[in-house]
Amino acid sequence: MDLQELTDAIVAGNMNGAVTLSKQAVESGIEPKTIISDYLIKGMEIIGARFGEGKAFVPNLLMSARAMKGCLDLLKPMMQGESGISYGKVVIGTVKGDLHDIGKNLVASMFEGSGFEVINLGINVDADKFVKAVIDNDADILSLSALLTTTMGYMKDVIKAVEEAGIRNNVKIMVGGAPLNEAFAREIGADVYTADANEAVIVAKKLLGKSS
Ligand code: B1M
């Protein structure tokens, strides 16, 4: 089958078409992870670039996001990890002021699918809520997401709140999102920056000493 059509359906915001094509791709033996990373994310990148060039608008982004979510809802249950395995607990959320959740949910799904327990706090999460969730769940990892240059700075406030709560040594802090990089992560005192969902899982296991 021609999976370019799936990318096109995401770009066009055609949820039913995208979900049908995702189903067909699974039935033809393509791994859910490959469908997401090679075709769905590509569609979001294309619509994002068009938005940046003034050739697409917020309603287009919303429709593409809805189509992407429909596909992720279908594919996520197919990526569950081996039962009984728990590599650790991850608290994850998109920081205050930021409503983007597709990438963050993808990271959460990959963590779940790889055998982590995930507490997903959603979007627009303030520092106190992150701290409370880490304490209440005795989390091993705090994972922060931001997609806006105007909200990424709030990650520093979250890390400060974690330090002030006296729990900084109990939890590894991972950050991610399109406008971030390693230098920024170092500057705000995070333990690590990862560029995508796959890398996040690999690095998380290393951070907790669960893989070489
Ligand atoms: Co927004 N938006 N948006 N948007 N939006 C961007 C981010 C933008 C780059 C578009 C552009 O101008 N080209 C731009 C930001 C510019 C900037 O900050 N410099 C932008 C803007 C400006 C805005 C608004 C201000 C627009 C407006 O209202 N005028 C507004 C802000 C709202 C707010 O948050 N307060 C806004 C709104 C929206 C929608 C609501 C319409 C919608 C979001 C819907 C939703 O998420 N439910 C939306 C969308 C869809 C986008 C784009 C097109 C796509 C984002 C996405 O889902 N990508 C985006 C352009 C782009 O990124 N190309 C854009 C796919 C996703 C899989 O990738 O999220 O990067 P990503 O996640 C990756 C990695 O970053 C990483 O792994 C993920 C998967 O591999 N990662 C992590 C992410 N979090 C991680 C955490 C980790 C590790 C890795 O922890 C360990």
Residues whose N, C-alpha, C, O or C-beta is under 5 A from the ligand:
A	BS01	B1M	I41 M44 E45 I47 G48 A49 F51 G52 V58 L61 L62 A65 G97 D98 L99 H100 D101 I102 G103 K104 L106 V107 S143 L144 S145 A146 L147 L148 T149 T150 M174 V175 G176 G177 A178 T194 A195 D196 A197 A200
